[in-house]
């Protein structure tokens, strides 16, 4: 039963002594956790809620809701429980998000990759549980949760094997007001904003009871929940989202260039998309020759440059005369340079995934000129387990498809290419997910961004997730951008985050649009990874501060209660 004292205070006043809280060997548990079943339920729901924030669903507002659910689920838990709950959230998020990796390589690699990524969310869950003691100051706690989300992504973007940035919170915000923050601090600042919005949404749903020592006695002090109105957190979250609309975007205002993107399509989807020799190349040649015919015979406007996707030449045109002749025919027909995606196989260098600037051997007036390759970019970050195979002997035991993957030789210079009248920042496929690989092209002088990709081995969901990254990069660097895919989605993007001329998946198409060359630098381009480093350091500071709170609580434990006598 519970004993209630009615005696007067020692000083003679009529106030009853304050109730006392029990000592607890774990200071984090002064922050009251949910019942375990409820915590598991919230953690499980957080994963699917986060999933629908990403394309092809695109419900961007679900991302902060998922952060809130995950934060509440681990609040006040011990580290092991926080890790387990976070891993549950991560597994139910990454497994369906990365389902496209299962289409042609089998279930085991998909599940291994999803599990690895989920473990990072597990670490985040443990870290979020650790900072539960900071909730006596709700705004500090919300900022701490957001820094930890950003730090988790910073780690996941880099390790292991160069990292895998898919599923960053920032990449769910392609239609959100928060996307504009990319112009100030890139993807890390957008992730921080999403996470802090979610943490603020969580404010009304958790309580904490802290203890303090006054006049030598342990007395109960009211937690922040009692001092802060429940609506304050959600209101602050709304202010963060609305405030992002005030951030200006940097629009490209240079000369206009008329750009054509050719989506030639492939004979069939899957790992053997290029098994039929020259079929992919011939598709792109035919589409480009037809574009040239419309220009010369139909009076259509001639583009200033043409962009083909990654792997658009399915055989090495530098070592196969027939492939070189086919590309030369296309360039001659359209009369302008073509940025060609090709896999090169030089025995002295190895296999390279490259973008080649192929000049026509005649100019637009029909006068002879020097044709062929004038510039090239080699992909700097081959995708682990897709374009290079770490731990090949071990991986071979997991999947028989391992030996279909060649270890590609990475390039060592940014993709800054002169293509006709434009300096193009060439980024190949998954490189668009890595902050530094895109920024290097802009600081190197790129006036517009071109993402060459081959989605023939994936599906439309993967393609739309990649297009969301292109949209963020356009905002981040104030550059018009395009995505050229063998099978789709191909599209143009502008520095406000909008897209145009999106193609259909697995259909041939040619899209044309006038883009504007950019020359200035956004704040994000100028400061680079600076905001991310600052946020990560603040996250480390939050962990240290939480450790200090725990140590102080252990040194001054609360007195036992008279309840349950």
C-alpha positions, 0 to 999 in steps of 0.5 A: 500500500501507499503511505501518505504523511499528513505531518507539518513541515519541520519549520512549522509551516503547513506544507507537507514534505515533498515526496521522494523518488527512489534511487536507481543505479542507472541514471538514464532511468530517471527518464521514464521509459515506455513499457517494453511492449510499447517501445517495441511497437513504436520502434517497429512502426518507425521503420515503415513510416520512414520508408514512405518518406522516400520515393516512390512514395514521397511523403516527406513529412513522414521522416520527422514522424519516424524520427519522433517514434524512434526517439520515444521508443528508446527514451530512458532505455539502457544502451543494449535495449536502445541498440536493439530497438534502433536495429529493429527500426533500421531493419524494417526501414532498410530491408524494403528500401533496398529491395531493388538490390534483390532483383537480379543478385539474389536474396542473401546480398540484399539481406546482408546489406540491409542488416549492415545498414540497420546496425548503424541505426542500432548504434544511433538507438543506443546513443539516443538512449544515452542522452536521455538524461539531457531531457531536463532541457528539451531544446538541448535534447532535441538538438542532441538527437538531431546531431546524433542522426547526422553523425550516424549518417556521416559514419555510414556514408564512409564505412565500411568500404567507402560507405553506402549513403542510401537512405539518408534523411536528406534524400527523402526531402526532395519535395519538402520545404527543408530541401532549400537548406541544402543551399546552406549546409548541404545534405547534412544540414537537411538531415539535421533539420529533419531530425530536429523537427522529429525530436521536437514532435516527440517533446509532448510524449515523454516525461522526465523526473529529475532530482536535485539536492536542496539544503542537504535533502533530496527533493523532487523537482518538476521535469521539463514536461511540467514546465513546458506546454505540450504544444511547444515542441510541435509548434517549434517543429512547424517553425523549423519547416516553415522557416526553411521557406525563407532560405533563398536558392541560388539560381543559375543565370548564365548563358542558355544551352540547349541540352538533349538527353538520350534514353536509348533503353536496353534489350532486357532488364537485369545483369545481362542487359548488355549480353547482346553485343552492341544492342545498347549502343545501337539503341542510343545511336539510332535515337541520336541519328533520328534527332539529327534528322529532325534537325537537318530535315525538319527544322528542329532546334539543334542541341548544343550538346547531347548526354548519353547515360552510363554504359550507353556503349556496352563495348569499349569504343576505344578498343573496338573500331565498330563501336567507335564508328557507330558513335562517330556516326551519331555525333556527325548526325547531330553535329555536336559533342556527345557525352558517352558512358562507356566501360573501358578495358585497357589491359594496362589500366584495368576496367574503368567506368568512364564518361567520354566527350565524343566530338563530331568530325564535322561542325554544324555547317558540315565542315571537317574537323577533328573528331573523337574523344576530347576529354574523359572522366573515370568514375572515382568511387566504384560501388563495393560489391557491384563494381568492385568486390571486397573480400571476394573469397568470402563473398563467393560463398554468399553468392555465385554472382560474385565473379560477374563483378570486375574490380574496376579501377577508380579515377583520381580526378573530378569529372570536370569536362568541356562539352561544347559550350558548357563545362559539365560536372560529370557524376556517374551513378551512385556517386551522386549520393556522396557529397564530396564527389559532386562538390569537387566538380563545382569547385573545379568549374562545372557550370551544370551537373550531369548524372550518368546512370544505368538503372537496367539492373534495378527498378523504378523505385531505385531510379526515383530515389536517385533522382531525388538526390539529383534534385538535392544536388541542384539546390545544394550547388545552385546548378541546373542538373540532369539525370541520363539513364539507359532505361529511366528515369531521365529528367532535368532538375533546377536549383529550386528542386523542381524537375521537368521532362521526366521519362517513363521507366523502361521506355526509349526517349529523347528529352530536350531543354534549355538549361542555364550555366551557373558560375557562382557558389552557394554557401554549401559549395563554399563551406563544403563538409564544414557544417557536417563536421560541426554537427558531428562535434556537437553530437560528440559533445552531447554524448559527453554531456550526457555522461556528465549527467549520469556521473553526477546522478550516481554521485548524488542518488535520490532518497528511497521512496515510502511507496509500496511499504 
